[in-house]
Amino acid sequence: MSLQQADIRLDLAERYLIENEPRPALEQLQQVKEVSPDNPRLYFNMGLAHTSMEDWDRAARDFEKALELNPGYAEAWNNLGQVRKAQGSMQEARKAYEQALEIEGYLTPEFAYYNLASLFQEKGDLERALEYAVKSVEKNRRFVPGYQVAGSLCHELGLYDQALRLYERGAQSRAEHAGLSLAYAKELVRAGRVSDAKTWFEHVIEQNDDSHEARTARDYLEALR
């Protein structure tokens, strides 16, 4: 197999991973390993496959090998953090996420910030969790999971004005996302801005009249008449 053919098999393996088919992905990756054993991308994808199979020990070894070959592989640090968290090693998970964020040129830091938010939320440190959740959407204004967890944390902390601002930003950034639009409409009701809330409820219904979000929006509109 040539190196060009190995790259093609890597692309194919990544397609299998996107489709949540880890076993055929691993079959492709094992063939790549025979001709390109020092490719960090190879071990990163093996780590993703083993993560999908919840084989945490192998996944950890794969990501560690990718990082041995390329210590600046931010995505591998982030995914190693996910594995460590699944193994119950919260301190090691935190270190891995933080290491990812220290790498210049990390293209998707919102994921590491979001993972830190989730970690601190599980620990009960809601203020710290909110700090990281907000950073995730500051890095990517279209990052839906960040808005969702940040809004939820604001509610737990009683920070309703901040929740309103966050959902407003999210709904405006991702107007096509029914969940964010619905969350913003609900916050508008809480804030007493009923007219604005109706506009956003109607927007949710226009997006997909048969969705769960649309049914909820119609219930609210009925109640607000």
C-alpha positions as CSV (number, residue, x, y, z in Angstrom):
1,M,0.0,0.0,0.0
2,S,1.4,3.4,-0.9
3,L,1.2,6.4,1.4
4,Q,-1.4,7.9,-0.9
5,Q,-3.5,4.8,-0.5
6,A,-3.0,5.0,3.2
7,D,-4.4,8.5,3.2
8,I,-7.5,7.3,1.3
9,R,-8.0,4.6,3.9
10,L,-7.7,7.1,6.6
11,D,-10.4,9.2,4.9
12,L,-12.6,6.1,4.6
13,A,-12.1,5.3,8.3
14,E,-13.1,8.8,9.3
15,R,-16.3,8.4,7.2
16,Y,-17.1,5.2,9.1
17,L,-16.5,7.0,12.4
18,I,-18.9,9.8,11.4
19,E,-21.5,7.1,10.7
20,N,-20.8,5.5,14.1
21,E,-19.3,2.4,12.6
22,P,-16.1,1.9,14.6
23,R,-15.4,-1.7,13.6
24,P,-15.0,-1.2,9.9
25,A,-13.1,2.0,10.7
26,L,-10.6,0.0,12.8
27,E,-10.3,-2.5,9.9
28,Q,-9.1,0.3,7.6
29,L,-6.9,1.8,10.3
30,Q,-5.1,-1.5,11.0
31,Q,-4.1,-1.6,7.3
32,V,-2.9,2.0,7.5
33,K,-0.8,1.1,10.5
34,E,1.2,-1.4,8.5
35,V,2.6,1.3,6.2
36,S,2.3,4.4,8.3
37,P,2.9,3.4,11.9
38,D,4.1,6.9,13.0
39,N,1.1,8.9,11.8
40,P,-0.6,10.7,14.8
41,R,-3.8,11.0,12.8
42,L,-3.9,7.2,12.6
43,Y,-3.8,6.8,16.4
44,F,-6.2,9.7,16.9
45,N,-8.8,7.9,14.8
46,M,-8.1,4.6,16.5
47,G,-8.8,6.4,19.8
48,L,-12.1,7.7,18.4
49,A,-13.1,4.2,17.3
50,H,-12.3,2.7,20.7
51,T,-14.1,5.6,22.4
52,S,-17.2,4.8,20.4
53,M,-16.9,1.2,21.6
54,E,-16.3,2.4,25.2
55,D,-13.0,0.5,25.3
56,W,-11.5,3.2,27.4
57,D,-8.1,1.7,28.1
58,R,-7.3,1.2,24.4
59,A,-8.7,4.6,23.6
60,A,-6.4,6.2,26.2
61,R,-3.4,4.4,24.8
62,D,-4.3,5.5,21.2
63,F,-4.6,9.2,22.2
64,E,-1.4,9.0,24.2
65,K,0.4,7.5,21.2
66,A,-1.0,10.3,19.0
67,L,0.3,12.8,21.5
68,E,3.7,11.1,21.8
69,L,4.0,11.6,18.0
70,N,2.6,15.1,18.1
71,P,2.4,16.8,21.5
72,G,0.6,19.8,19.9
73,Y,-2.4,17.7,18.8
74,A,-5.0,19.7,20.7
75,E,-7.9,17.5,19.6
76,A,-6.2,14.5,21.0
77,W,-5.7,16.2,24.3
78,N,-9.4,17.1,24.4
79,N,-10.4,13.5,23.6
80,L,-8.0,12.1,26.1
81,G,-9.8,14.2,28.6
82,Q,-13.1,12.6,27.7
83,V,-11.6,9.2,28.1
84,R,-10.1,10.1,31.5
85,K,-13.4,11.4,32.6
86,A,-15.1,8.2,31.5
87,Q,-12.5,6.3,33.6
88,G,-13.4,8.4,36.6
89,S,-10.0,10.3,36.6
90,M,-11.5,13.8,36.9
91,Q,-8.2,15.5,37.7
92,E,-6.5,13.9,34.7
93,A,-9.4,14.9,32.6
94,R,-9.2,18.5,33.6
95,K,-5.4,18.6,32.9
96,A,-6.0,17.2,29.4
97,Y,-8.7,19.8,28.6
98,E,-6.5,22.6,29.9
99,Q,-3.5,21.2,27.9
100,A,-5.7,21.4,24.8
101,L,-6.5,25.0,25.5
102,E,-2.8,25.9,25.9
103,I,-2.0,24.9,22.3
104,E,-1.8,27.8,19.9
105,G,-3.9,27.3,16.8
106,Y,-6.4,25.0,18.4
107,L,-9.3,25.3,15.9
108,T,-12.2,24.2,18.1
109,P,-11.5,25.3,21.7
110,E,-15.2,25.6,22.4
111,F,-15.2,21.8,22.9
112,A,-12.6,21.8,25.6
113,Y,-14.3,24.8,27.4
114,Y,-17.6,22.9,27.2
115,N,-16.1,19.8,28.6
116,L,-14.6,21.7,31.4
117,A,-18.0,23.3,32.1
118,S,-19.6,19.8,32.2
119,L,-16.8,18.5,34.5
120,F,-17.2,21.4,37.0
121,Q,-21.0,21.0,36.8
122,E,-20.7,17.4,37.9
123,K,-18.5,18.4,40.8
124,G,-21.1,20.9,41.9
125,D,-19.0,24.0,41.2
126,L,-21.7,25.8,39.2
127,E,-20.0,29.2,39.1
128,R,-16.8,27.8,37.6
129,A,-18.9,25.6,35.2
130,L,-20.8,28.7,34.0
131,E,-17.5,30.5,33.4
132,Y,-16.3,27.8,31.1
133,A,-19.7,27.5,29.4
134,V,-19.7,31.2,28.6
135,K,-16.2,30.9,27.2
136,S,-17.3,28.1,24.9
137,V,-19.8,30.4,23.2
138,E,-17.5,33.4,23.2
139,K,-15.1,31.2,21.1
140,N,-17.9,30.1,18.8
141,R,-21.1,32.1,18.8
142,R,-22.9,29.3,17.0
143,F,-22.0,26.5,19.5
144,V,-25.4,25.3,20.6
145,P,-24.3,22.9,23.4
146,G,-22.5,25.8,25.1
147,Y,-25.6,28.0,25.1
148,Q,-27.7,25.1,26.4
149,V,-25.5,24.3,29.4
150,A,-24.8,27.9,30.1
151,G,-28.5,28.7,30.2
152,S,-29.2,25.7,32.4
153,L,-26.5,26.8,34.8
154,C,-27.8,30.4,34.9
155,H,-31.2,29.0,36.0
156,E,-29.6,26.8,38.7
157,L,-27.8,29.9,40.0
158,G,-30.8,32.2,39.7
159,L,-29.1,34.4,37.1
160,Y,-32.2,34.9,34.9
161,D,-31.0,38.2,33.3
162,Q,-27.8,36.5,32.2
163,A,-29.8,33.5,30.9
164,L,-31.9,35.9,28.8
165,R,-28.8,37.6,27.3
166,L,-27.2,34.2,26.5
167,Y,-30.3,32.8,24.9
168,E,-30.8,36.0,22.9
169,R,-27.3,35.7,21.5
170,G,-27.8,32.1,20.8
171,A,-31.1,32.5,19.1
172,Q,-29.8,35.3,16.9
173,S,-26.7,33.4,16.0
174,R,-28.5,30.2,15.2
175,A,-32.0,31.4,14.3
176,E,-32.6,28.0,12.5
177,H,-32.2,26.1,15.7
178,A,-35.6,25.5,17.2
179,G,-34.4,24.6,20.6
180,L,-32.5,27.8,21.1
181,S,-35.4,29.9,19.7
182,L,-37.8,28.2,22.1
183,A,-35.5,28.7,25.1
184,Y,-35.2,32.4,24.2
185,A,-39.0,32.7,23.9
186,K,-39.5,31.1,27.3
187,E,-36.9,33.5,28.9
188,L,-38.8,36.4,27.3
189,V,-42.0,35.3,29.0
190,R,-40.1,35.1,32.3
191,A,-38.9,38.7,31.7
192,G,-42.4,39.9,31.0
193,R,-41.7,40.7,27.3
194,V,-44.8,38.8,26.1
195,S,-45.0,40.5,22.7
196,D,-41.4,39.6,21.8
197,A,-42.0,36.1,23.2
198,K,-44.9,35.5,20.9
199,T,-42.8,36.5,17.9
200,W,-40.2,33.9,18.8
201,F,-42.8,31.2,19.5
202,E,-44.2,31.9,16.0
203,H,-40.7,31.6,14.6
204,V,-40.3,28.2,16.2
205,I,-43.6,27.0,14.6
206,E,-42.6,28.4,11.2
207,Q,-39.3,26.4,11.3
208,N,-41.0,23.0,11.7
209,D,-44.7,22.8,12.4
210,D,-44.6,19.1,13.4
211,S,-41.7,19.3,15.8
212,H,-41.8,18.9,19.6
213,E,-40.6,22.5,19.9
214,A,-43.4,23.7,17.7
215,R,-46.0,21.9,19.8
216,T,-44.6,23.5,22.9
217,A,-44.6,26.9,21.2
218,R,-48.3,26.5,20.3
219,D,-49.1,25.6,23.9
220,Y,-47.4,28.8,25.1
221,L,-49.2,30.9,22.5
222,E,-52.5,29.5,23.6
223,A,-51.7,30.2,27.2
224,L,-50.7,33.8,26.4
225,R,-53.9,34.7,24.6
